[in-house]
Amino acid sequence: MLRRRWTWFVLLPTLLFSAAFGQEFSATDWPGWRGPNKNGIASATARPPERFGSNENLAWVVPIPGRGHSSPVVVGDTVYLATADTGNPTQSVIALNLQDGKTIWKRDVSRGGFPERNHPKNTEASPTIACDGERLFVTFFHHRKIQLTALSTDGETAWQRDVCAYNPKAYEYGYAASPLIYKDSVIVCAEYDGPSFIVAYDRRTGQEEWRTPRPNNITFSSPVVANLAGRDQLMISGSKKVLSYDPANGKQLWAVDGTTDATCGTMVWHDNYAIASGGYPDKETLAIVADGSGRVLWRNKEKCYVQSMIVVDDHLYALTDNGILFCWAANDGTREKWRQRLQGPVSASPVYAGGLIYWGNEKGTVYVFRPNASRFELVSENRVGSSMFASPAVSGNRLLLRVGTGSEAKYQEYLYCFANPS
């Protein structure tokens, strides 16, 4: 009986958070961008392997058709992934069996209409799928618009909506923001040098619920919802602002000057303050008291541009674009605890599972280290493929990594599943 009570106790925070935000999942699910709590932190019971590679703790590996930086999503015994084939221009969703990696189904969501240009570090399938247990929500950029598609978990189209026109001219760098589920809604952001919006749809019917204009400036961050200062807040950075909205109606709660023109990472939070970083062309990381006072707790001149950061045990960890890992107290980023030179460049975001942080760079090296405010404590350094832009997913004792090998015409993506046997 004691064991059962303890198991329920460690699972309770994840289950309560998921229920409050409109989803209820098991401890082994990773249902969307940055996981069940939207902050990169896995269930307390997760125990992925500390060391892994082609000859160590490999459960399976399968080739992925096309290309994408969409991260894996896991619900039940199924892995879902978005991908795009630029040769035969299609954007698709794939369902794979979690146990062996075999394809269950593949659904082409759109055909043709790819932009003429994209950033060399972006793809036509960069947003991560969001799943509510019954439907999959995926956003793609094609035919000069952003389109949101809802699929059943069997791959059948439930509904489809054109979010807005999208045709960047100043910076033809594509699209990257992932959809976000909040209660009965799915929220999508689309920002470029034209009419830009953040918009919510009923996730069952696709009916638009609210639409809020955003600055007409291209930026790529995915929105996130957190409960801060006693209320749910929808937060996003970019266009030299950090903003908070009411996720129920899209009304602005507060805005603070900060970061820079373009950001890509998703905001994190601790206690009652929100933390943002970016980007291009300037560098800044800052923490804001999220009570509407506009008070900035701290600022520094480091940045995580594409990648997000992570908060563990009152400390903020940031692996910068050029591969410098920083540890700061989350309530004071002006005084670093330590820094460690690793290898960049970095685009993937970290996950925390089993007491460890997993963080990969663009060359396919995944650093596994123990959060420690006193010093850098490396546990392992693992090489998987030769290209890594997608962020990991964690499912129980499994770690899922989307990586690439080769270059240009010989480039091939793979999905690896590593499993801890214990």
N, C-alpha and C positions, 0 to 999 in steps of 0.2 A: 504493500500500500504506500509506503514511504516513497518508493521509486516512482510510482505513478504520479504522486503528488508533485514530486520534483520535476518530472517531465512536463507536467501541465504548467508549473510555475515558469519554467524557462521559455515555453512556447507562448505564454499569455501575452507578452508585449507585442509580438508580431501579429497574433490573431486579433488583438484589440485594435491595433493600428489599421490593419487591413479592413476590418469591419467598419471602422469609422470612415474610411475613405471609399466604401462601396464595394469592397472585394473581401472574400474570405477564402484563404488558401491554406494548404498544408505547409508544414515546415520545410518541405523539399521543393517548393515551387519558387521560381524566379520569374514573375509574370510580366516584367517590363523593364524599361530603362532604369538602371541602378537598383534593381531588385525589389523585394516586397515592401521595403520601407523608403524607397526612392533616395537612398543616401549611400548605397554601395555596401551596406551591412547585411550579411546573411543571418539566417536563423541561428539562435544560440546553440542548436544541436548540430549544425553543419560541421563536417570534418573532412574537407578535401585533402588530398595528399600534399605533404610539404615539399616533396621532390617528385619530379616527373619528367618524362621525355619519351622518345621513340622506343626505348628499351626499359622504361621504368614506370610502373603504375599506369600503363596504357590500357584502357578498356576497349576502345575502338577508335578508328579514324576513317573518315569517308571524304571523298572529293565533293566539293560544292560547285554546281554549275554556275557560271557567271561570276560576278564580283559584287562585293558590298562591304560596307563597314558597319552594317546592322549587327548588333550583338545578339547572341542566342537568347531565347526565351523558353522557359520550362514550365509547363503546367501538367500535373499528373505524370504520365509516362511518355509525354510527347515533347519534343523540342521543335520550336518554330523559328524560322529564319527568313528574312527578306533578302532577295538577291536580284541582280540585273545582268542581262546579257546584251552587251553593246554591239556585238556582231549581228545578231538577229534581234533587233531592239525590243526586248520585253522586260517587264518588271514583274517579279513573281514572289510568292510565298511558298516555302517548303516546310513540310511536316516530317519529322524523323522520329523513329523509335528511340527512346532514351536508353533502352537496354543494349541495343546492338548497332544503332546508327542507320538502320535500313530506312529508306524512303517510304513513307506511308502515302503521301500524296504531294503533288506539286500543282499550284494554281497560278496561271498567268493572269495578272491583275490588269495590266495595260500593255499596249503595243505601240511602238514608235513614238515620235514626238520628243525625242531626247534633245536637250539643248546642244547647240553647236560646240560650246566650250564649257569646261568645268575645271575647278581647281585640281591640280595633279594629285593632291592628297584627299580629294573627295571622290565619291562614286555616285552612281544613279540609284543606289540603295543603301544610304547611310542611316536614315532613321530606324530606330529599334521598334519592333512591334509592341503594342500593349494588349494584354489579354485580361478579360474579366471572368474567365472560366467558361463562358458560353460563346464569346465572340473574340475575334482578333481584329485589331484596328491598326492599319498601316497607311502611311502617307508616302506618296511618290510625287516627284516633279516631272511633268511631261506636258507636251502640247501647250507650253507657256502658262501653266496653271499648277496649283497644288491640289491634289485629289486625295481625299480620305475614303478608304474602303473598309467596310466591316464584313468580315468573313465568319462563317460558323467554324467551329473547331474541326469540322469535316471538310472545310475548304470551299463551301458554297457561299456565294455572294449574298449577304443579307441586305445591304444597301450601300450606296456610293454617293459622295457629295463632292462637288467642286468647291474647295475652300475659298480660293480667290485667284485672280490673275497673278502671274508671277513670271517676270521677264527681266532679270537683272541686266543692266547695261554698264553701270560704272565698274562693277566687279562681277564678272561672269564666273562665279565660284560655286554654283549649284545650290543645293538645299540640304539641311541636315537635322532639323529639329524633330524630336520624337514626340508622338502623341502621348497624352497624359490622361489617365482615368481618375476622376474625382466623383465619388458617389454615383449618381445616375448619368453622369456626363462624361464625354471624352473631349479633351481640350487640345487645340492645335494652334501653333503659332507660325506665322509666315511673314518674314521681314526682308525687304529689299528696297532699292531706290525707286519705289513706286508705292501705291496704296497698300499699306501693311496692316495686319490684324492679328489679334488673338481671339479665338472664337470657340464656343462650346456647343456641342450637339448632344441630344439625347442618345445614349448609346444603344438603346433598343430600337428606336425608330429612325434615327438620323435627323430628326427635326432640330433646326437651329434654335438654341435657347438664348444666347446673347452673343454680341460681337463688339469688341472694343478696339478702336484704332490704336496702332503702334507707330513709333517714329518711322518715317520713310528713309531707312538707312539699313543696308544689308548687314545682318548679324545672324548668328547660327545657334544660339543657346536654346536648350530645351527648358520649358517651364517646369516648376516643381511646386508641390503644395506641402506646407508644414504647419503645424499648430504652434504659433508663437504669440506671446503676449495675450494669451487667453482666447485666440481665435484662429481659424484656418486662414492661411495666407498663400496666395498664388504668387510666386516670386520669379523674377527673370532679370537678367542684366543685358546690357548692350546700349549702343547709342549714347554713351557717356552718362548713363543713368542706371541706378538700381531701383526697381519698382516692385511694389506689392499691390495685388488686386484681391478683391473678394471673389473667391472661386465660384460662389453661388450666382453672381450676377455680373462679374467683370468690372465692377466699379473700382477705381483706384483708391487705395488706402493710404499710401505714402510713396514718396519719390525722393531719392538722395543722389546728388552728383557723385559719380564714381566710375571706376574702371576706365574704359576707353571707347573708341568708336565701335569696334566689333569684338564680341566675345563668342566663345563656342561652348565652354564648360557649363555645367549645371550647378546652381548655387547649393551650398550646404549650410548647416545651421548648428547652433549649440545654445542651450538654455533659451534665452529670449533674444538672441541676436542672429542676424543673417550674414553670411559670408560669401563674397563674390570675388572673382579674379578674372583677369584678361589683360591684354589680348593684342589688338592691332589698332593703331601703330604704337601705343604707349603700354607701359607696364604698371599694373597696380593690383594689389589685393587689399581688401578692406572688410571690416566687420561693422555692422550697423545695428543699433538697438531698434528692434522691430515693433516699437510701441507707437509709431507715428510721430515721435518727437523730432526725427531727423538727426539724432545724435549719432555721430560716427565714433565708435569705440576705439578703433585704431586703423591705420593705413600703413602699408609698406610698398616698396618699389620692386617686388617680385611678381611673377605672373605664371599662371597655368592657362594657356590660351585655348587649345582644343580640349585637353583633358580636364576632368573635374578633380576636386580635392576630396579628402575624407577626414572626418573627425572621429577619434577613438579616445576614450578615457580622458576627456577634457583637453585633448591636444589635437592640433590641426597639422596634417601631413600634406605636403605639396611637392610633387616631383615636377620641376619646371621643364620648359620645352627643351632646354639643352642638357637635361639630365642631372640637375642638382636637386637632391632631396632635402627638404627643410622640415624641421619639427619646431612648431611654435606652440606656446600655450594658446588655447583657442580664444581666451579673453585678452591676449596681448601679443599681437603679431609683430610688434616693434622690437621685441627681444627674442632672438632665436635661441632655442635650447641646443640645437646642433644642426650641422649641415653635412651632407655626404655626397661626394662626387660619384655618380653612376654614369651610365652611358645613355645619351639621347640619340636622336630626337624622340619625343614622346607625344603620342596622340591618344592612347587608350587610358581609360579611367580605372581607378583601383577598386578592389573589393576587399572586405574584411570578413574572414571566416575562420573558425577554429582557433581564435586567438592570434591570427597572423594577417598581415596585409600582403596582397598579391598585386604587383604592378608591372606591366609590360612596356617595353619600348618598341619603336617602329621596326627594329631589326629582328624582333622575335625573341628577345631575352626577357624572361619574367623573373623579377626579383621578389623573393619571399622574405619578409622581415617581420620581426616581432615589435609591436608598438612599445616604445621605451623612451620616456622623457629625458633620460640621462645620456643615452648614447645610441648610435646606429647598431642594431643587432641583426645581422644578416643570418638567415636560416639556410637559404639555398639560392642558387642562380641557375635558371633552367632555360635551355634554348629550344624553341619550338618553331620550325619553319624559318623563313628569312624575312618575313614582313608581317607586322601585327598592328592593326589600327582599331579593330573591334575590341570592346571591353569584355572581360570574362563574365561567365554566369556560374553560379554555384547551386547545386542541387544535392543536398544531403552530403554524401561522401564523394560527390563528383565535382570536377572542375571542367568546364567547357570553354574551349578556346577556338576562335576562328582565325586562321592564319593563312598566309600565302607563301608560295615558293616560286622561284624563277622570276623572269621579267618579260615584259612586252608580250609577244605572241606565245611565249612558253609559260606565261604566268598561270598558276593554278591555285585555287583556294581549297582549304580542307577544314573540316570541323573535327577537332580532337576532343575526346572524352577521356579524362584521367580519373581513376577511382582509387580511393584509399581502401585497401583490403581489410583494415581493422575496423 
